[in-house]
Amino acid sequence: MSFIDQVPKSLIPKLDDFRNKLPALQGSTEYCPKAWFLGPKAENTDLLKTLITKALDAHIQSRINFHKEDSPTFEDSYKQDPAYISATNDMTQKVDQVLNFLKHSLPYSSFRYQGHMTSDVAISSVVGTIATILYNPNNVTVQASPVTTFIEMAVSNDLARMVGWEFPKKLPKFNNRHEKKLFEDQNIIPCFHLTCGGTVSNIEAFWASYWTKFIPLAMKSALTNEPELAAAKDVTVTLANGTVKKLLEVSSWDGCNIKTDDTVKLPYDVAEICNMDEAKVIFLLKKYHPSVIGNRKFFTDHNLKDPLMFASGAAHYSIPKAAALLGLGSGALISLPVDTHARVELSELKKHLQDCITNQIPVIHCVAVNGTTEESAVDDFEGMVLLRTEMNKLGLSFNLVADCAWGGYFSSIIKEDYALENPKNDILYPTKTKELPEMYANNLNDTDSELFGSKHFIRQLKALKQFDTITIDPHKMGYCHYENASIGYRNKRFRDILVYTATYIGGSSVPSVGIYGIQGSKAGSNAVGAYLTHSIMRTSKSGYGMILKRCLLSTRLFYLRLLWLCNDSDQFKMVCVPITPPQATLDSLKSRLYDANGVMKSVDTICEDEQLVKDLAEVGPDQNIVCFGINFKDANGNWNTDYNKYSDVTNQVYERFDYIKEIGMAQFDLIFSNTAFNDQYGQVFQQSLAQRFGLTTNVPAYGTNKFQLPVLRSTVMDVFSNETTTGSFFDVSMPLLKSETAKIVSAYVTASKASKPSH
C-alpha cells in the first residue's frame, strides 16, 4: 500500500495541486504583526483592500474561464431592464442599511475594548474566508470539497504538532493490511479536525470518550452472538492494572476498565483474526453498544451502575451541556471545587475516584481546563496524568479530556520551530519533524517566549500531549474569524466508532474530515482562513509564540497597574481575583519596572532584563484574563466589609464600563465584561475570595446558592497594547478607570451617609 493508494484516482490531480502549489505548514516566521492585522485605526486599509480585491478577481476569473464555450445566462441588455434596475436599487439600499447598522458593533479592534474573549482578527483569516465562500465548499465530504479537504488536513496536522503530539518517525510501504495494522499498533497516530465552535468540540470529546469507553463490553456481546466473529473468541485484553484476560471472561467492571489505546485497538485485533475489515467489526459490535441499544438496556444487560464524569466547577457551560446531551444527565458530571487559584482541586478528585473503585462506578473521563472562561486559570494537567496512572494500578481506567478552547494556542510559546521531513506527503501521511535552530537574546522580539509563562503554566503545557482529546478554538487565541474551532484525538482510532455516513458522502476509505464529528455540513472557508493564517503566523515560537508572549506580558503589566492604581489617600482600591503577591515581591517589581521619573519602562526595556521577565511570569493570572472588583472606604475612612455594598459599587462600576446604555460610539470609552463567582467554585475559593476582598459582613453562607460575588473581567488580547506610537495604552485606560470609579465611589459613600438615620 503506497501513499497514493488512499486517494481515489479522480482526486489525485487535486492532491497533486495541493502538494505542488501550496506551501506546507512548517518553518519559522518573520515577525511583523503590523502586516498581519488591519489595526485599531484601520492602518492596513490599502493592504486589506488589495488582498480582498485579489480574492474576488480570482474567483470571478475562475467563473469566466470555466468552459468558455458555454453560452452566457444573461442577455446583453439585462442591465437596462426596469426590473433589474429596481432589484439592484433595492439590494443596494438594503445593503447600506445593514452596513450602517453594523457600524454600531462592538469595537473589538480598539484598545478600549477589554471585555470578552475577542479581538481584531488576522487579515489572513479574513482574506482566506472571503476567497473561499464564493466557491462554497462543504468539507463534510471530499466530493464536495476536493480542494479544501486537503487544506483542512494540513491545518489538522499543524494543530496536532502544536500541542506536542508526535507522528511516526517514518512511514514504511505496507505490503498488506497486517503490516499496516502492526505499524499503527506500535505507532500511535494523532489527528484533528475543524468544527464550528468550542461547544461543539467539547460535546464531541464527551461523545467520543463515552462511546469508546464501552467498546470492550459491546465487543464481548458481539463475540457471543455473532457467528462471523467466532474465530476471535479467544481474543485477550489488558486491564488497567496490567492483568491480561480473555475478553469473554472479563467481568462487566473489568470490561469498563481497559486503557484507551487498548480499547480502540480491539476492533482491529478482532478484524485481523477474522480476516475482516475493521469497519465491519465496528458495525457488528455497535449492535450491542449503547449507541444502538440505548443507555438503559446496555447498563441493565451488563449490570452496570450509571457512569460518572468529572470537571472543575470553573469549567465552561458546554461541559455540563455535553454530559446532558449524552443522555446520562448533567448530574452524571461531578463538578469539583477549585483551589484559591481557581484550578481544579485534585485531592477532591482523588477521593471521588477512590469511591468509584470501592463502589464499582464506571468513570468515563476527567476534564482539565487550559484557560477557564472567567479567570483563564490552568488546571493541573501534570497532576491529573499522575493521578490516572495511580488509579490504573488500582484497576480504574478513564480518559483524559483537555478543554483548551481558549488556551490551546499558548502551546506555541513552548513549541520550537520545525521543518517537515516529507512536506509533499504530509497531509495524508505525516511523520516526525526536525527542530530548527534558534538564537535567543534579551529584547522583546528575541527573548524566548517560554520565559513569559509561569512555571506552573509551562509544566501543564508540556503535560498536555498525554491527554486523549484536546479542543482548541482558532477563533480565539488563533485570531481567526468565528466560527473556527477544532478537536483532536491523541489516537486517531478513537474516532472510529463515531462514524455516521451516507453513500453520497463516502466512508472512511477515502480522505475525509467530515464523517467523524457531530456536524454535517462544514464550511471549507474556515479551513482556508486557518491555513492561510497558520502559514503566515506559525504555530511555534517565532509565530504565535511571539504574539502570545506579548499578551502574557501585557496581562502582567495590566494586573500590576490595577494593584498600584490607588494609594493610601484614595477612597477605593482594586481587588483582584489572582492572589496578590507578597509586598516584598511587589516592591521589587515596581522598582525594576519604573524609571527614576516614575514612568513605567517600555516593554523593550523590560525584556532586556531576563530575570524580570521570569519574575513577571509568576504574578497575576495563569493566562490573559484578569478579574477584579472595587472595595472602598466609608465616610469615616474605614474599609468596607459588607458583601452587599461591595457588590453595589462593583456593579455600578461595571455599568459605567459596559456596552448596553451607550447611544453613540464615542461613549464607548472603555469596555469591560463582568461575571460572578458562585457556590460551584467551592468553599475554599469562595472564602478565600471574600477574605482577600475584605468582606466579612452579610457574606452568604456556602451552600445556600446565594453567593454571587460580582467582578469586572478584562481580556488582554491586543498585540499592540503596550507598543503604540505614544507608548502603552494602559497610560490612557488606567487614569480613565480610576477617575470614573472615584466618582462612583464618592457618590455611593455620600448617598450611604445621607441615608443613615441620625441619633
Buried (B, 14 or more C-beta within 10 A) or exposed (E): EEBEEBBBEEBEEBBEEBBEEBEBBBBBBEBEBEEBBBBBEEEBEEBBEEBBEEBEEEBEEEEEEEEEEEEEEEEEEEEEEEEEEEEEEEEEEEEEEEEEEEEEEBBBBBBBBBBBBBBBBBBBBBBBBBBBBBBEBBBBBBBBBBBBBBBBBBBBBBBBBBBBBBBBEEBEEBEEBEEBBBBBBEBBBBBBBBBBBBBBBBBBBBBBBBBBBBBBBBBBBBBEEBEEBEBBEEBBBBBBBEEEBEBBEBEBBBBBBBBBBBBBBBBBBBBBBBEBEBBBBBBBBBBBBBBEBEBEEBBEBBEBBEBBBBBBBBBBEBBBBBBBBBEBEBEBBBBBBBBBBBBBBBEBBBEBBBEBBEEBBBBBBBBBBBBBBBBBBBBBBBBBBBBBEEBBEEBBBBBBBBBBBBBBBBBBBBBBBBEBBBBEBBBBBBBBBEEBEEEEEBEBEEBBBBBBBBEBBBBBBBBBBBBBBBBBBBBBBBBBBBBBBBBBBBBBBBBBBBBEBEEEBBEBEBBBBBBBBBBEEBBBBBBBBBBBBBBBBBBBBBBBBBBBBBBBBBBBBBBBBBBBBBEEEBBBBBBBBBBBBEEEEBEBBEEBBEEEEEEBBBBEBBBBBBEBBBBBBBBBBBBBBBBBBBBBBBEEEEEBBBBEBBBBBBBBBBEBBBBEEEEEEEEBEBBBBBBBBBBBBBEBBBBBBBEBBBBEEEBBEBEEEEBEBBBBBBBBBBBBBBBBEEBBBBBBBBEEBBEBBBEBBEEBBEEBEEEEEEE
